[in-house]
């Protein structure tokens, strides 16, 4: 019996390692394939290299920027500024969004009062009301932070509310049958059952935050990676612009990776 259990555990571990290796290979091959296709289209003259420089040219430009102390310092400074804005806006938006989603789920009058407002204003393009935020908070950091916070708020609030409301009613019935205290019910039953939806809201909010912070830097900033990209476009330094786009992609990729690791830690039963 002990050998049978050991064999099952060994096969399970081998299968998990094989699946993990397959995911890594597919995750690497797909982007490489797209880059090779992009390079091939340039070689056959199917795209204009003045506006779509091939990956090899972008790599050369990136290496030149990193080799130059002044350009490297500027790129690093703009990247750190964008990451700082991203972290602050995401933290504020996720805290307020989760808190509001839980409050609306717990207290129905609050849900009936603010639900139409939240769902009604959610489709509004957040960047479209950025001029209003500038009028309210000025052209400094407060307006950009408010924009990012707003975008993250909607994602986390709606997903948290849905996660609590649409959790399996079996959990509530069992808690009611065993007369589980309210606090224990929320901490041990309701929140864990809603955590997959909350994590989905956090990951969607993180992507939304990156989009909004870069968009805000396009139109109302003299620093940040968004300004770096827009300034490169204005002077038609297209390879430099693509280097900025690569940096944004790396920030998003690292953020998604960290979010996935956090999800595996918090909700291991719901990850695949």
SULVENUR-V505506 format. One record per pair of residues at least 12 apart in sequence whose ideal C-beta (glycine too) atoms are under 8 Angstrom apart, sorted by the first residue. I is the first residue (numbers start at 0). J is the second residue. Records with the same first field share a line. If there is no record, write none. Layout:
I->J / J
This chain:
34->54
37->51 / 53 / 54
38->53 / 54 / 55
41->53
49->237
50->237
52->237 / 238 / 241
56->238
57->238 / 241 / 242 / 245
59->238
60->238 / 239 / 241 / 242
61->242 / 245
64->239 / 242
73->227
74->227 / 242 / 243 / 246
76->222
77->222 / 223 / 224 / 226 / 227
78->224 / 246 / 250
80->222 / 223 / 224
81->212 / 213 / 216 / 223 / 224 / 225 / 250
82->250
84->140 / 143 / 144 / 147 / 212 / 215 / 216 / 223
85->147 / 208 / 209 / 212 / 250 / 254
87->144 / 147
88->143 / 144 / 146 / 147 / 148 / 150 / 151 / 208 / 211 / 212
89->147 / 151 / 204 / 205 / 208
91->144 / 148 / 151
92->147 / 148 / 149 / 150 / 151 / 152 / 154 / 155 / 204 / 208
93->151 / 155 / 201 / 204
95->148 / 152 / 155 / 156
96->151 / 152 / 153 / 154 / 155 / 156 / 159 / 200 / 204
97->155 / 156 / 159 / 197 / 200
99->113 / 117 / 152 / 156 / 159
100->155 / 156 / 157 / 158 / 159 / 160 / 162 / 163 / 197 / 200
101->159 / 160 / 163
103->117 / 156 / 160
104->159 / 160 / 163 / 164
105->163
110->160
117->153 / 156 / 157
118->157
120->153
121->153 / 157
125->146 / 149 / 150 / 207 / 211
126->146 / 211 / 214 / 215
129->142 / 146 / 214 / 215 / 218 / 219
132->145 / 146
133->219
138->219
142->215 / 219
143->212 / 215 / 216 / 219 / 220
146->211 / 212 / 215
147->208 / 211 / 212 / 215
150->204 / 207 / 208 / 210 / 211
151->204 / 205 / 207 / 208
152->204
154->200 / 201 / 203 / 204 / 207
155->197 / 200 / 201 / 204
156->200
157->200
158->196 / 197 / 199 / 200 / 203
159->193 / 196 / 197 / 200
161->196
162->192 / 193 / 194 / 195 / 196 / 197 / 200
163->189 / 192 / 193 / 196
165->196
166->189 / 192 / 193
167->192
170->188 / 189 / 192
171->184 / 188 / 189
173->188
174->188
191->266
194->265 / 266 / 269
195->266 / 269
198->258 / 261 / 262 / 265 / 266 / 269
201->258
202->255 / 258 / 259 / 262
205->254 / 255 / 258
206->251 / 254 / 255
209->247 / 250 / 251 / 254
212->225
213->225 / 228 / 247
216->229
217->229
224->243 / 246 / 247 / 250
227->243 / 246
228->240 / 243 / 244 / 247
231->243
